[in-house]
Amino acid sequence: MSEKYSAREAFEMAMQMEKTGAEFYMKAAESEKDAGKREILVGLAEMERNHEKEFESLAGEFAAKAGDEWFDPDGQAAVYLRALSGGRVFGPAGDAASLIAGAKTQKEVLQRAIVLEKDSILFYIGIRKATPPELGRDRIDTIIEEEMKHVVLLDGMISKLKGGNRK
């Protein structure tokens, strides 16, 4: 079964995810007592804001060159993106506080961030699949690689917490 899915809609969701991700990291930084960890969280927030701007730029360039048509002949990228976009990836704008509120410890905040980063990566892989090379696929690859580095940073922060147990 194939669904129509617009490039504009996918890029808007990506921008929203990055915006909420930045808010998430700023909320986490506000509650972090360790200056070094706080600096990392603020840095992650800034990277998410940069990703939001990059997706905004990609959306404009994509629209200028290809309109709103995805290259998705079998419709699989559209189905994949719809399945992943059901509110699981960083959630709606302003929801960062609720994402943090459920976590009782800094470790839980960081673990939640890792899950959200992984979900973002999966979503961006779907966008990448539907974006032709000449319309910015390499830039999406760069964002995916940076999101993977976020997972590594967060995992390192967890390992440095008292006890170092990641579970």
MIPAKOL-198836 format. One record per residue: residue number from 1; y, z, x of N, C-alpha, C in turn; residue in three letters. Coordinates in Angstrom, 3 decimals, m for minus. Layout:
<node NUM,<Y,Z,X>,<Y,Z,X>,<Y,Z,X>,'ALA'>
...
***
This chain:
<node 1,<m1.184,0.000,0.846>,<0.000,0.000,0.000>,<1.245,0.000,0.889>,'MET'>
<node 2,<2.118,m0.910,0.657>,<3.320,m1.033,1.460>,<4.528,m0.522,0.685>,'SER'>
<node 3,<5.434,0.167,1.383>,<6.658,0.674,0.773>,<7.848,0.044,1.467>,'GLU'>
<node 4,<8.911,m0.182,0.704>,<10.147,m0.627,1.330>,<10.802,0.600,1.947>,'LYS'>
<node 5,<11.267,0.464,3.134>,<11.885,1.575,3.844>,<13.038,1.035,4.638>,'TYR'>
<node 6,<14.216,1.609,4.491>,<15.373,1.046,5.174>,<15.581,1.675,6.546>,'SER'>
<node 7,<16.046,0.844,7.465>,<16.378,1.324,8.802>,<17.491,2.360,8.728>,'ALA'>
<node 8,<18.487,2.099,7.890>,<19.610,3.031,7.718>,<19.106,4.415,7.309>,'ARG'>
<node 9,<18.194,4.430,6.343>,<17.650,5.701,5.859>,<16.913,6.454,6.968>,'GLU'>
<node 10,<16.130,5.751,7.757>,<15.389,6.391,8.848>,<16.336,6.949,9.903>,'ALA'>
<node 11,<17.344,6.177,10.279>,<18.297,6.660,11.274>,<19.115,7.830,10.736>,'PHE'>
<node 12,<19.446,7.802,9.452>,<20.161,8.936,8.857>,<19.313,10.212,8.890>,'GLU'>
<node 13,<18.013,10.064,8.608>,<17.124,11.229,8.684>,<17.049,11.747,10.115>,'MET'>
<node 14,<16.974,10.844,11.073>,<16.932,11.254,12.476>,<18.212,11.989,12.855>,'ALA'>
<node 15,<19.364,11.479,12.404>,<20.631,12.151,12.696>,<20.657,13.547,12.066>,'MET'>
<node 16,<20.159,13.656,10.840>,<20.134,14.950,10.164>,<19.219,15.933,10.897>,'GLN'>
<node 17,<18.079,15.441,11.350>,<17.157,16.298,12.093>,<17.813,16.819,13.360>,'MET'>
<node 18,<18.521,15.954,14.061>,<19.177,16.367,15.299>,<20.308,17.358,15.022>,'GLU'>
<node 19,<21.051,17.131,13.956>,<22.135,18.047,13.589>,<21.582,19.434,13.264>,'LYS'>
<node 20,<20.537,19.474,12.472>,<19.937,20.759,12.117>,<19.280,21.397,13.331>,'THR'>
<node 21,<18.705,20.578,14.210>,<18.133,21.102,15.445>,<19.189,21.778,16.300>,'GLY'>
<node 22,<20.358,21.160,16.410>,<21.460,21.759,17.177>,<21.874,23.088,16.559>,'ALA'>
<node 23,<21.965,23.119,15.230>,<22.312,24.372,14.542>,<21.254,25.440,14.793>,'GLU'>
<node 24,<19.987,25.037,14.783>,<18.872,25.954,15.045>,<19.028,26.593,16.425>,'PHE'>
<node 25,<19.262,25.766,17.437>,<19.378,26.289,18.796>,<20.606,27.174,18.971>,'TYR'>
<node 26,<21.697,26.848,18.299>,<22.892,27.701,18.389>,<22.635,29.054,17.727>,'MET'>
<node 27,<21.936,29.054,16.597>,<21.576,30.324,15.940>,<20.671,31.145,16.863>,'LYS'>
<node 28,<19.709,30.498,17.480>,<18.804,31.199,18.397>,<19.584,31.751,19.587>,'ALA'>
<node 29,<20.545,30.993,20.094>,<21.360,31.437,21.235>,<22.191,32.660,20.861>,'ALA'>
<node 30,<22.687,32.695,19.638>,<23.493,33.833,19.187>,<22.726,35.142,19.239>,'GLU'>
<node 31,<21.423,35.089,18.996>,<20.627,36.318,18.985>,<19.943,36.607,20.323>,'SER'>
<node 32,<20.108,35.716,21.293>,<19.472,35.895,22.603>,<20.328,36.781,23.495>,'GLU'>
<node 33,<19.715,37.839,24.026>,<20.438,38.773,24.890>,<20.483,38.307,26.340>,'LYS'>
<node 34,<19.453,37.620,26.784>,<19.367,37.153,28.164>,<20.292,35.945,28.359>,'ASP'>
<node 35,<21.236,36.060,29.285>,<22.238,35.010,29.505>,<21.600,33.687,29.926>,'ALA'>
<node 36,<20.580,33.739,30.746>,<19.923,32.513,31.200>,<19.245,31.782,30.057>,'GLY'>
<node 37,<18.537,32.515,29.222>,<17.874,31.899,28.067>,<18.909,31.387,27.070>,'LYS'>
<node 38,<19.978,32.164,26.887>,<21.043,31.740,25.975>,<21.626,30.408,26.455>,'ARG'>
<node 39,<21.827,30.292,27.759>,<22.362,29.050,28.328>,<21.420,27.868,28.066>,'GLU'>
<node 40,<20.124,28.096,28.195>,<19.142,27.037,27.921>,<19.216,26.620,26.457>,'ILE'>
<node 41,<19.296,27.602,25.549>,<19.357,27.296,24.119>,<20.634,26.534,23.761>,'LEU'>
<node 42,<21.750,26.934,24.349>,<23.010,26.215,24.120>,<22.891,24.791,24.677>,'VAL'>
<node 43,<22.254,24.656,25.827>,<22.030,23.329,26.406>,<21.154,22.457,25.515>,'GLY'>
<node 44,<20.128,23.057,24.919>,<19.273,22.312,23.989>,<20.077,21.861,22.769>,'LEU'>
<node 45,<20.953,22.737,22.281>,<21.804,22.375,21.145>,<22.677,21.171,21.497>,'ALA'>
<node 46,<23.234,21.184,22.690>,<24.077,20.067,23.122>,<23.264,18.778,23.238>,'GLU'>
<node 47,<22.043,18.865,23.736>,<21.187,17.678,23.839>,<20.892,17.127,22.451>,'MET'>
<node 48,<20.660,18.020,21.483>,<20.394,17.571,20.116>,<21.628,16.874,19.542>,'GLU'>
<node 49,<22.813,17.396,19.823>,<24.047,16.735,19.361>,<24.187,15.354,20.004>,'ARG'>
<node 50,<23.819,15.239,21.278>,<23.856,13.929,21.943>,<22.858,12.965,21.315>,'ASN'>
<node 51,<21.678,13.476,20.940>,<20.689,12.627,20.280>,<21.220,12.156,18.922>,'HIS'>
<node 52,<21.901,13.046,18.214>,<22.491,12.665,16.927>,<23.459,11.490,17.122>,'GLU'>
<node 53,<24.306,11.590,18.142>,<25.258,10.512,18.433>,<24.532,9.224,18.827>,'LYS'>
<node 54,<23.455,9.356,19.588>,<22.693,8.180,20.013>,<22.060,7.485,18.804>,'GLU'>
<node 55,<21.496,8.276,17.877>,<20.924,7.678,16.672>,<22.014,7.025,15.810>,'PHE'>
<node 56,<23.195,7.639,15.776>,<24.303,7.044,15.028>,<24.687,5.690,15.639>,'GLU'>
<node 57,<24.749,5.631,16.953>,<25.055,4.388,17.648>,<23.967,3.349,17.393>,'SER'>
<node 58,<22.711,3.763,17.505>,<21.598,2.852,17.251>,<21.660,2.302,15.830>,'LEU'>
<node 59,<21.965,3.160,14.867>,<22.033,2.724,13.468>,<23.092,1.642,13.294>,'ALA'>
<node 60,<24.248,1.844,13.905>,<25.312,0.853,13.805>,<24.950,m0.462,14.457>,'GLY'>
<node 61,<24.368,m0.389,15.641>,<23.978,m1.604,16.360>,<22.853,m2.333,15.637>,'GLU'>
<node 62,<21.897,m1.557,15.116>,<20.780,m2.140,14.387>,<21.298,m2.885,13.167>,'PHE'>
<node 63,<22.204,m2.236,12.411>,<22.762,m2.845,11.200>,<23.538,m4.120,11.535>,'ALA'>
<node 64,<24.283,m4.090,12.638>,<25.086,m5.253,13.022>,<24.215,m6.446,13.402>,'ALA'>
<node 65,<23.059,m6.164,14.001>,<22.212,m7.252,14.493>,<21.122,m7.670,13.507>,'LYS'>
<node 66,<20.618,m6.702,12.714>,<19.453,m7.002,11.874>,<19.632,m6.587,10.419>,'ALA'>
<node 67,<20.804,m6.127,10.053>,<20.980,m5.648,8.681>,<20.248,m4.343,8.493>,'GLY'>
<node 68,<19.453,m4.275,7.476>,<18.734,m3.035,7.175>,<17.225,m3.260,7.156>,'ASP'>
<node 69,<16.788,m4.339,7.763>,<15.380,m4.706,7.736>,<14.624,m4.165,8.939>,'GLU'>
<node 70,<13.581,m3.418,8.675>,<12.675,m2.978,9.732>,<11.737,m4.112,10.086>,'TRP'>
<node 71,<11.268,m4.088,11.308>,<10.133,m4.936,11.663>,<8.902,m4.082,11.399>,'PHE'>
<node 72,<8.323,m4.262,10.257>,<7.182,m3.431,9.830>,<6.282,m4.267,8.926>,'ASP'>
<node 73,<5.647,m5.306,9.497>,<4.924,m6.261,8.660>,<3.808,m5.652,7.814>,'PRO'>
<node 74,<3.133,m4.627,8.312>,<2.041,m4.048,7.534>,<2.477,m2.832,6.714>,'ASP'>
<node 75,<3.736,m2.430,6.835>,<4.245,m1.304,6.056>,<3.779,0.057,6.539>,'GLY'>
<node 76,<3.039,0.107,7.632>,<2.496,1.375,8.104>,<3.563,2.310,8.656>,'GLN'>
<node 77,<4.557,1.773,9.346>,<5.615,2.637,9.878>,<6.354,3.325,8.734>,'ALA'>
<node 78,<6.601,2.579,7.657>,<7.304,3.154,6.507>,<6.504,4.294,5.889>,'ALA'>
<node 79,<5.230,4.090,5.705>,<4.383,5.138,5.125>,<4.348,6.349,6.050>,'VAL'>
<node 80,<4.220,6.098,7.338>,<4.195,7.171,8.335>,<5.487,7.986,8.292>,'TYR'>
<node 81,<6.635,7.294,8.287>,<7.917,7.986,8.263>,<8.090,8.788,6.982>,'LEU'>
<node 82,<7.706,8.230,5.856>,<7.812,8.959,4.589>,<6.955,10.219,4.626>,'ARG'>
<node 83,<5.749,10.105,5.156>,<4.852,11.273,5.218>,<5.446,12.375,6.091>,'ALA'>
<node 84,<6.073,11.999,7.185>,<6.636,12.989,8.094>,<7.981,13.539,7.654>,'LEU'>
<node 85,<8.679,12.835,6.804>,<10.034,13.244,6.476>,<10.114,14.173,5.272>,'SER'>
<node 86,<9.019,14.703,4.854>,<9.002,15.563,3.677>,<9.601,16.933,3.909>,'GLY'>
<node 87,<10.706,17.015,4.638>,<11.402,18.280,4.821>,<10.840,19.162,5.915>,'GLY'>
<node 88,<9.816,18.687,6.627>,<9.192,19.535,7.634>,<9.922,19.523,8.965>,'ARG'>
<node 89,<10.679,18.495,9.250>,<11.264,18.343,10.569>,<12.687,18.892,10.577>,'VAL'>
<node 90,<12.845,20.114,11.025>,<14.113,20.831,11.093>,<14.760,21.053,9.734>,'PHE'>
<node 91,<14.299,20.422,8.681>,<14.800,20.682,7.342>,<16.209,20.163,7.124>,'GLY'>
<node 92,<16.781,20.495,5.956>,<18.113,20.008,5.623>,<19.203,20.694,6.429>,'PRO'>
<node 93,<20.378,20.092,6.448>,<21.522,20.682,7.150>,<21.794,22.066,6.601>,'ALA'>
<node 94,<22.191,22.957,7.478>,<22.500,24.318,7.066>,<21.277,25.197,6.916>,'GLY'>
<node 95,<20.105,24.632,7.153>,<18.875,25.391,6.984>,<18.444,26.081,8.273>,'ASP'>
<node 96,<19.219,25.953,9.338>,<18.845,26.544,10.617>,<18.686,28.057,10.505>,'ALA'>
<node 97,<19.552,28.699,9.738>,<19.485,30.149,9.590>,<18.162,30.568,8.969>,'ALA'>
<node 98,<17.681,29.841,7.983>,<16.414,30.219,7.358>,<15.239,29.957,8.297>,'SER'>
<node 99,<15.369,28.957,9.169>,<14.310,28.703,10.142>,<14.197,29.853,11.138>,'LEU'>
<node 100,<15.323,30.462,11.465>,<15.341,31.585,12.399>,<14.965,32.880,11.679>,'ILE'>
<node 101,<15.429,33.036,10.441>,<15.282,34.290,9.712>,<13.836,34.745,9.582>,'ALA'>
<node 102,<12.906,33.821,9.415>,<11.516,34.197,9.248>,<10.846,34.686,10.521>,'GLY'>
<node 103,<11.467,34.444,11.652>,<10.891,34.844,12.939>,<11.318,36.273,13.259>,'ALA'>
<node 104,<10.349,37.102,13.601>,<10.637,38.508,13.875>,<10.954,38.771,15.348>,'LYS'>
<node 105,<10.507,37.904,16.225>,<10.715,38.103,17.656>,<11.272,36.824,18.281>,'THR'>
<node 106,<11.815,36.963,19.475>,<12.317,35.788,20.202>,<11.174,34.820,20.474>,'GLN'>
<node 107,<10.008,35.355,20.750>,<8.840,34.506,20.988>,<8.533,33.652,19.754>,'LYS'>
<node 108,<8.612,34.248,18.566>,<8.369,33.491,17.340>,<9.419,32.410,17.124>,'GLU'>
<node 109,<10.669,32.687,17.477>,<11.726,31.681,17.380>,<11.385,30.500,18.289>,'VAL'>
<node 110,<10.986,30.802,19.516>,<10.662,29.745,20.478>,<9.427,28.961,20.044>,'LEU'>
<node 111,<8.425,29.654,19.515>,<7.229,28.968,19.026>,<7.574,28.045,17.857>,'GLN'>
<node 112,<8.440,28.512,16.976>,<8.882,27.696,15.842>,<9.638,26.473,16.355>,'ARG'>
<node 113,<10.451,26.658,17.376>,<11.197,25.539,17.953>,<10.252,24.490,18.535>,'ALA'>
<node 114,<9.191,24.933,19.180>,<8.220,23.987,19.746>,<7.582,23.151,18.643>,'ILE'>
<node 115,<7.185,23.788,17.563>,<6.578,23.055,16.446>,<7.567,22.032,15.884>,'VAL'>
<node 116,<8.812,22.437,15.733>,<9.827,21.530,15.193>,<10.102,20.365,16.144>,'LEU'>
<node 117,<10.114,20.647,17.443>,<10.295,19.570,18.423>,<9.133,18.579,18.356>,'GLU'>
<node 118,<7.920,19.088,18.245>,<6.754,18.206,18.149>,<6.840,17.339,16.900>,'LYS'>
<node 119,<7.246,17.928,15.776>,<7.400,17.155,14.543>,<8.466,16.075,14.705>,'ASP'>
<node 120,<9.549,16.410,15.399>,<10.598,15.418,15.658>,<10.041,14.250,16.469>,'SER'>
<node 121,<9.271,14.570,17.498>,<8.676,13.524,18.342>,<7.812,12.600,17.492>,'ILE'>
<node 122,<7.002,13.173,16.632>,<6.139,12.347,15.782>,<6.960,11.435,14.874>,'LEU'>
<node 123,<8.047,11.952,14.325>,<8.911,11.147,13.472>,<9.537,9.999,14.271>,'PHE'>
<node 124,<10.003,10.307,15.461>,<10.655,9.285,16.289>,<9.681,8.217,16.755>,'TYR'>
<node 125,<8.422,8.570,16.897>,<7.409,7.564,17.233>,<7.313,6.529,16.105>,'ILE'>
<node 126,<7.426,6.993,14.866>,<7.432,6.062,13.733>,<8.642,5.153,13.748>,'GLY'>
<node 127,<9.814,5.708,14.052>,<11.023,4.884,14.147>,<10.864,3.874,15.280>,'ILE'>
<node 128,<10.301,4.335,16.392>,<10.100,3.460,17.542>,<9.215,2.275,17.173>,'ARG'>
<node 129,<8.138,2.554,16.442>,<7.193,1.499,16.060>,<7.875,0.406,15.242>,'LYS'>
<node 130,<8.850,0.782,14.434>,<9.503,m0.178,13.548>,<10.767,m0.789,14.154>,'ALA'>
<node 131,<11.085,m0.414,15.391>,<12.298,m0.927,16.035>,<11.915,m1.937,17.113>,'THR'>
<node 132,<12.350,m3.186,16.951>,<12.038,m4.193,17.966>,<12.681,m3.846,19.314>,'PRO'>
<node 133,<12.076,m4.277,20.414>,<12.622,m3.969,21.746>,<14.086,m4.346,21.903>,'PRO'>
<node 134,<14.481,m5.477,21.360>,<15.866,m5.934,21.531>,<16.868,m5.140,20.684>,'GLU'>
<node 135,<16.377,m4.240,19.824>,<17.272,m3.462,18.959>,<17.276,m1.969,19.306>,'LEU'>
<node 136,<16.826,m1.629,20.506>,<16.980,m0.253,20.965>,<15.736,0.575,21.127>,'GLY'>
<node 137,<14.573,m0.048,21.155>,<13.334,0.722,21.308>,<13.355,1.588,22.574>,'ARG'>
<node 138,<13.915,1.057,23.676>,<13.955,1.815,24.927>,<14.817,3.077,24.791>,'ASP'>
<node 139,<15.854,3.008,23.973>,<16.704,4.188,23.769>,<15.964,5.251,22.951>,'ARG'>
<node 140,<15.137,4.805,22.035>,<14.317,5.749,21.274>,<13.281,6.377,22.199>,'ILE'>
<node 141,<12.716,5.584,23.103>,<11.785,6.122,24.104>,<12.444,7.241,24.911>,'ASP'>
<node 142,<13.698,7.032,25.300>,<14.420,8.040,26.076>,<14.579,9.327,25.277>,'THR'>
<node 143,<14.920,9.203,24.009>,<15.052,10.402,23.161>,<13.712,11.116,23.044>,'ILE'>
<node 144,<12.636,10.375,22.846>,<11.303,10.983,22.755>,<10.982,11.739,24.042>,'ILE'>
<node 145,<11.264,11.132,25.187>,<11.010,11.792,26.474>,<11.833,13.075,26.611>,'GLU'>
<node 146,<13.078,13.041,26.161>,<13.917,14.238,26.230>,<13.397,15.325,25.301>,'GLU'>
<node 147,<12.932,14.940,24.120>,<12.363,15.925,23.191>,<11.099,16.557,23.800>,'GLU'>
<node 148,<10.335,15.757,24.533>,<9.153,16.294,25.210>,<9.571,17.318,26.269>,'MET'>
<node 149,<10.675,17.057,26.958>,<11.183,18.015,27.944>,<11.633,19.304,27.267>,'LYS'>
<node 150,<12.148,19.195,26.039>,<12.528,20.399,25.293>,<11.304,21.284,25.068>,'HIS'>
<node 151,<10.176,20.663,24.731>,<8.935,21.420,24.522>,<8.564,22.158,25.805>,'VAL'>
<node 152,<8.678,21.477,26.935>,<8.350,22.092,28.223>,<9.283,23.268,28.516>,'VAL'>
<node 153,<10.586,23.086,28.286>,<11.550,24.179,28.498>,<11.234,25.382,27.620>,'LEU'>
<node 154,<10.975,25.124,26.356>,<10.675,26.202,25.412>,<9.383,26.922,25.803>,'LEU'>
<node 155,<8.381,26.157,26.206>,<7.123,26.762,26.637>,<7.344,27.636,27.869>,'ASP'>
<node 156,<8.184,27.181,28.776>,<8.507,27.988,29.960>,<9.211,29.279,29.585>,'GLY'>
<node 157,<10.082,29.215,28.595>,<10.767,30.424,28.139>,<9.773,31.412,27.534>,'MET'>
<node 158,<8.809,30.894,26.789>,<7.773,31.765,26.197>,<6.968,32.433,27.296>,'ILE'>
<node 159,<6.607,31.658,28.309>,<5.774,32.217,29.370>,<6.493,33.309,30.169>,'SER'>
<node 160,<7.831,33.279,30.162>,<8.597,34.286,30.882>,<8.852,35.561,30.068>,'LYS'>
<node 161,<8.543,35.498,28.773>,<8.714,36.699,27.957>,<7.732,37.774,28.403>,'LEU'>
<node 162,<8.029,39.005,28.095>,<7.170,40.130,28.471>,<5.734,39.836,28.063>,'LYS'>
<node 163,<4.846,39.936,29.010>,<3.430,39.682,28.752>,<3.033,38.247,29.032>,'GLY'>
<node 164,<3.955,37.301,28.882>,<3.671,35.913,29.201>,<2.622,35.255,28.343>,'GLY'>
<node 165,<2.072,35.957,27.357>,<1.035,35.382,26.497>,<1.665,34.405,25.526>,'ASN'>
<node 166,<1.226,33.152,25.549>,<1.821,32.117,24.703>,<1.282,32.145,23.278>,'ARG'>
<node 167,<0.209,32.835,23.027>,<m0.401,32.838,21.691>,<0.338,33.731,20.732>,'LYS'>
***
